[in-house]
Amino acid sequence: MSRNYNRSEQEKKGLYVEVRNNDVGRAMRRLKKLINAEGLTKELRAREYYEKPSLKKKREKAQARKRWLKLVEKNKENW
């Protein structure tokens, strides 16, 4: 099942920022915020080099432990 999209709808699928009044600086700041909100910079850094599955699992486990310990410390104040 294919849909008939016109050209402008296809171009607006990804991230884009309009430059208004030749203010490129503001457009760049806005684009950087969008990219960070989407998590693209983290993904690009992760894909920059190959990471073995075992190392990936170890890293994710360490991150989970760090989050858990942070939550425990936060909840100690409520006791």
N, C-alpha and C positions, 0 to 999 in steps of 0.2 A: 504494500500500500504506500504509494508515494504522494506527497503533498506538493502542490505547486506554490512555491515561495517566490516572491519577487526579490530582486537583488538587495534592496534595502533591509528586508527582514533577515536575510541570511547574514549580512554584515553585522548586525546588532546582536548576534548570538554570544559572542565573546565579550571580554572586557574592553571597554572603549571609553574615552574621555573626549569631550568636545573642547576645542580651544576657542575661547570667546575673547574678542577684542585684542587679539594677538598677545594674550597673557599666558605664555608658555609655562612660566614658573608655577602659576597656580594649577595649571593642568597637570604638570608633573607631580606636584604634591598630592593632588587628588588621585592620580594613577597609582602612586606609591601606596597610598592608604588602601585602595582597592586591592592591590596585589597582596599586601600584608593581610588583609581581611580574608582573602581567599586561601592564604597559606602557600602561595606559589613559591615564595623565596625558600621556605623550609623544604619544599618538595624538590626544588632545583638543587639545593645543597645536598640533599640525600641521594639524588640520582647522579651527582657529579662523578662519583666513584662507585664501583661495584662493592656491595657489602654482602659478605657471606651470610647465608640464612642463620647460622648458629650465632654469629656476632650480632645480627639484627635482633634475634630473640633475646640475647643477653642484655643488649642495650634497652630494649623495650621493658624487660623485667626490672632493670635498675631504675628506669623512669617511673614505673608503677610503684616500686618500693618507696621511692622518694616522695611521690604524691601521697602515699599512704601514711608515711611518717609525718609529713606536713599536716595532714588531716588529724592525726592523733595529737600532735602538739597543739593544734588549734582547739581541739575539744577538751584538752586537759584543763583549760581555763574555765570551762563550764561546769566542772565537777565540784 
